[in-house]
């Protein structure tokens, strides 16, 4: 599989990356391990996770935000994604073959960042993290303190490159100004959502990344599975992402986004390509995106992503789908 240089760094990332948010949440450990092994066989070497990803956290989210205490996850283990990846890395001996990316959720103070990096290293059973990201902007912590903490971690050899997820262009520009003026580690990667139903990064974040040579690793090319066409307003499949994390419905269940799904359905019938392949192929045609993270619950989903990467996708299809338009923000 094609690999691309991530911004100005010396890290090469595969054109497709494996998003591991579902590990221990929608899928069990055995399935997660099969997916990582299959991904590596396909040439997918970028593995994305976060300290916040876990079946235990998903249950906690519903309890705290919805007042619902039930079990919908494959596992109740906290931090199950990092832990499953760590157990696989140790058992398989594949650490040197993959690029591991994880994130700190919130509270970017020096002490907290140091503690959570050390905790992620233990869970991942590795001596270093290739890409370490702020999961989202934290207005409660001075950004310069967070950048100081990441700079220290790079100097200690615990992480190779720092980045951010879910930052706006304004927030990223602020971080770059601080790094330049203070001589601190620069954020070399952004990880935003990007799909036919969430194109908010096109107006300002993508141009800024191109100007500053910052790598873009986008996630949710199918809008958390919304663009597969399996959801409607009346019912949500049990065990699906919208069932485990109900907040997704609040984001995607709009008239405009359902209209895009129907246009995609018609395009699928016209071309003979699945909705999934078309939606993912559209994102992969965007040269401003360095790598695209794909989630999966079985190896067949990875095969769909590979087919989308390799399919003939005419420029006229891209222009037509560009005209559909959409913007959104949502949980992972």
KOLZAPA-81590 format. One line per 10 residues: number of its first residue (from 1); their letters; for each residue x, z, y of C-alpha. Coordinates in steps of 0.1 Angstrom, whole numbers, always signed. Each point is the difference from the previous one (the first is absolute). Layout:
% KOLZAPA-81590
NUM> a> X/Z/Y ~ ... .
This chain:
% KOLZAPA-81590
1> xxxxxxxxxx> +0/+0/+0 ~ +11/-7/+35 ~ +16/+29/+18 ~ +2/+4/+38 ~ +23/+20/+23 ~ -19/+29/+16 ~ +5/-5/+37 ~ +36/+7/+10 ~ +7/+22/-30 ~ +20/-10/-31 .
11> xxxxxxxxxx> -29/+8/-23 ~ -16/-29/-18 ~ -37/+4/-9 ~ -20/-21/-24 ~ -27/-22/+15 ~ -26/+21/-18 ~ +3/+38/-3 ~ -19/+24/-23 ~ -23/+24/+19 ~ -2/+32/-21 .
21> xxxxxxxxxx> -28/+19/+19 ~ -22/-3/-31 ~ +24/+18/-24 ~ -17/+31/-13 ~ -30/-7/+22 ~ -18/-31/-13 ~ +24/-6/-30 ~ +17/+23/-24 ~ +37/+4/-6 ~ +3/-23/-30 .
31> xxxxxxxxxx> -17/-28/+19 ~ +22/+7/+30 ~ +32/-3/-20 ~ -12/-33/-16 ~ -6/-13/+35 ~ +35/+9/+13 ~ +16/-15/-31 ~ -21/-32/+4 ~ +8/-2/+37 ~ +37/+1/-7 .
41> xxxxxxxxxx> -3/-27/-26 ~ -17/-22/+26 ~ +28/+7/+25 ~ -19/+25/+21 ~ +27/+25/+10 ~ -16/+18/+30 ~ -19/+31/-10 ~ -21/+17/+27 ~ -13/+36/-2 ~ -5/+31/+22 .
51> xxxxxxxxxx> +0/+37/-2 ~ -38/-2/+7 ~ -9/-22/-29 ~ -14/+20/-29 ~ -31/+6/-20 ~ +1/+36/+11 ~ +0/-10/+37 ~ -29/-24/-5 ~ -21/+28/-14 ~ +11/+23/+28 .
61> xxxxxxxxxx> -9/-27/+25 ~ -36/-2/-12 ~ -3/+38/-2 ~ +12/+4/+36 ~ -16/-30/+17 ~ -32/-4/-20 ~ -6/+34/-15 ~ -1/-16/-35 ~ +19/+17/-28 ~ +0/-23/-30 .
71> xxxxxxxxxx> +25/-19/-22 ~ +3/-37/+5 ~ +38/-4/-4 ~ +21/-9/-31 ~ +21/+32/+7 ~ -3/+31/+21 ~ +38/+2/+5 ~ +11/+4/+36 ~ +25/-27/+11 ~ -7/-19/-32 .
81> xxxxxxxxxx> +12/-33/+13 ~ +35/+11/+8 ~ +2/+21/-32 ~ -11/-28/-23 ~ +25/-23/+17 ~ +27/+26/-4 ~ -7/+5/-37 ~ +1/-38/-5 ~ +33/-4/+19 ~ +17/+28/-21 .
91> xxxxxxxxxx> -13/-13/-33 ~ +6/-37/+6 ~ +33/+2/+19 ~ -13/-26/+25 ~ +10/+19/+32 ~ +27/-25/+10 ~ -24/-30/-6 ~ -27/+11/+25 ~ -5/+7/+37 ~ -19/+33/+3 .
101> xxxxxxxxxx> -21/+7/+31 ~ -18/+32/+8 ~ -14/+18/+30 ~ -5/+33/+19 ~ -36/+6/+8 ~ +1/+20/+32 ~ +19/+27/+19 ~ +33/-17/+8 ~ +20/+31/+10 ~ +36/+1/-11 .
111> xxxxxxxxxx> -6/+28/-25 ~ -32/-15/-15 ~ +14/-35/-4 ~ +31/+14/-17 ~ -22/+20/-24 ~ -23/-29/-9 ~ +28/-24/-5 ~ +16/+25/-24 ~ -33/+4/-18 ~ -5/-38/-3 .
121> xxxxxxxxxx> +35/-3/-14 ~ -8/+26/-27 ~ -33/-16/-9 ~ +15/-35/-1 ~ +30/+13/-20 ~ +24/-19/+21 ~ +30/+7/+23 ~ -11/-23/+28 ~ -31/-17/+14 ~ +5/-36/+12 .
131> xxxxxxxxxx> -28/-1/+26 ~ -15/+31/+15 ~ -29/-3/+24 ~ -22/+20/+24 ~ -34/-4/-17 ~ -18/-1/+33 ~ +6/+10/+36 ~ +0/+37/+6 ~ -9/+9/+36 ~ +6/+37/-6 .
141> xxxxxxxxxx> +38/-5/-7 ~ +24/-15/+26 ~ +10/-33/-13 ~ +36/+6/+9 ~ +1/+30/-23 ~ -13/-21/-29 ~ +26/-27/+7 ~ +27/+27/+1 ~ -11/+12/-34 ~ +2/-35/-15 .
151> xxxxxxxxxx> +33/-6/+16 ~ +14/+31/-16 ~ -14/-10/-34 ~ +17/-34/+3 ~ +33/+17/+8 ~ -4/+23/-30 ~ -6/-30/-23 ~ -35/+11/-10 ~ -17/-31/+15 ~ +14/-34/+7 .
161> xxxxxxxxxx> -25/-14/+26 ~ -27/+16/+21 ~ -33/-16/+9 ~ -37/+7/+8 ~ -34/-7/-14 ~ -32/-4/+21 ~ +18/+1/+34 ~ -15/-20/+28 ~ +22/-24/+20 ~ +1/+26/+29 .
171> xxxxxxxxxx> +12/+27/-24 ~ +26/-22/-16 ~ +13/-11/+34 ~ +2/+37/+11 ~ +21/+8/-31 ~ +24/-29/+6 ~ +5/+11/+36 ~ +8/+36/-11 ~ +24/-12/-27 ~ +18/-23/+24 .
181> xxxxxxxxxx> +4/+26/+27 ~ +9/+29/-23 ~ +21/-19/-26 ~ -23/+9/-28 ~ -10/-18/-31 ~ -22/-30/+8 ~ -33/-6/-19 ~ +9/-32/-19 ~ -33/-5/-18 ~ -37/+2/+8 .
191> xxxxxxxxxx> -27/+2/-27 ~ -34/-10/+13 ~ -32/-10/-17 ~ -6/-38/+2 ~ -28/-21/-16 ~ -28/-24/+9 ~ -20/+31/+10 ~ +27/+18/+19 ~ +21/-22/+23 ~ +6/+25/+28 .
201> xxxxxxxxxx> +38/-3/-2 ~ +0/-37/+10 ~ -4/+5/+38 ~ +29/+24/+7 ~ +17/+17/-30 ~ +11/-32/-17 ~ +15/-16/+32 ~ +19/+33/+7 ~ +14/+0/-35 ~ +11/-36/+3 .
211> xxxxxxxxxx> +16/+7/+34 ~ +19/+31/-13 ~ +7/-13/-35 ~ -19/+27/-18 ~ -11/-5/-36 ~ -38/-1/-7 ~ -12/+12/-33 ~ -38/-3/+1 ~ -25/+17/-23 ~ -36/-4/-12 .
221> xxxxxxxxxx> -1/-39/+0 ~ -34/+3/-17 ~ -14/+26/+24 ~ +3/+28/-26 ~ -17/-24/-25 ~ -29/-8/+24 ~ +9/-37/+0 ~ -3/-2/-38 ~ -38/-2/+6 ~ -8/+29/-23 .
231> xxxxxxxxxx> -15/+22/+26 ~ -35/+0/+16 ~ -18/+24/+22 ~ -22/+13/-29 ~ +25/+11/-26 ~ +37/+8/-4 ~ +16/-4/-34 ~ +10/+34/-15 ~ +37/+6/+0 ~ +7/-27/+26 .
241> xxxxxxxxxx> +20/+8/+32 ~ -32/+1/+21 ~ -14/+26/-25 ~ +31/+22/+0 ~ +6/-3/+37 ~ -35/-5/+15 ~ +13/-4/+35 ~ +8/-36/-8 ~ -36/-9/+2 ~ -3/+12/+35 .
251> xxxxxxxxxx> +28/-24/+10 ~ -9/-31/-19 ~ -37/+0/-4 ~ -9/-19/+32 ~ -20/-32/+5 ~ +30/-19/+12 ~ +22/+9/-30 ~ -27/-7/-25 ~ -4/-34/+17 ~ +37/-7/-6 .
261> xxxxxxxxxx> -4/+10/-37 ~ -29/-26/-3 ~ +22/-27/+17 ~ +27/+9/-24 ~ -24/-3/-29 ~ -10/-34/+11 ~ +36/-11/+4 ~ +6/+12/-35 ~ -28/-21/-14 ~ +13/-30/+20 .
271> xxxxxxxxxx> +36/+2/-11 ~ -3/+15/-35 ~ +24/+28/+10 ~ -11/+37/-3 ~ -9/+20/+31 ~ +29/+23/-8 ~ +25/-29/-2 ~ -12/-16/+32 ~ +0/+33/+20 ~ +35/+9/-12 .
281> xxxxxxxxxx> +13/-36/+4 ~ -11/+0/+36 ~ +21/+31/+8 ~ +30/-14/-20 ~ +0/-31/+22 ~ +8/+21/+30 ~ +37/-3/+5 ~ +0/+30/+24 ~ -7/+22/-30 ~ +32/+10/-18 .
291> xxxxxxxxxx> -16/+14/-31 ~ -36/+6/-12 ~ -9/+31/-19 ~ -26/-5/-28 ~ -18/+27/-18 ~ -11/-5/-37 ~ -17/+18/-28 ~ +12/-23/-27 ~ +27/-26/-5 ~ -26/-28/+5 .
301> xxxxxxxxxx> -3/+10/+36 ~ +38/-6/+4 ~ -4/-34/-16 ~ -27/-8/+26 ~ +25/+9/+28 ~ +27/-21/-15 ~ -24/-30/-3 ~ -10/+5/+36 ~ +37/-1/+10 ~ +7/-31/-20 .
311> xxxxxxxxxx> -33/-20/+7 ~ -2/-30/+22 ~ -17/+13/+32 ~ -5/-28/+25 ~ +5/+7/+37 ~ -36/-12/+7 ~ -13/+29/-22 ~ +21/+24/+21 ~ -13/-14/+32 ~ -36/+2/-12 .
321> xxxxxxxxxx> +4/+36/-12 ~ +18/+9/+32 ~ -33/-9/+18 ~ -20/+26/-19 ~ +14/+30/+20 ~ -2/+38/-6 ~ +16/+32/+10 ~ -1/+36/-14 ~ +18/+32/-8 ~ -4/+20/-32 .
331> xx> +13/+25/-25 ~ +23/-9/-29 .
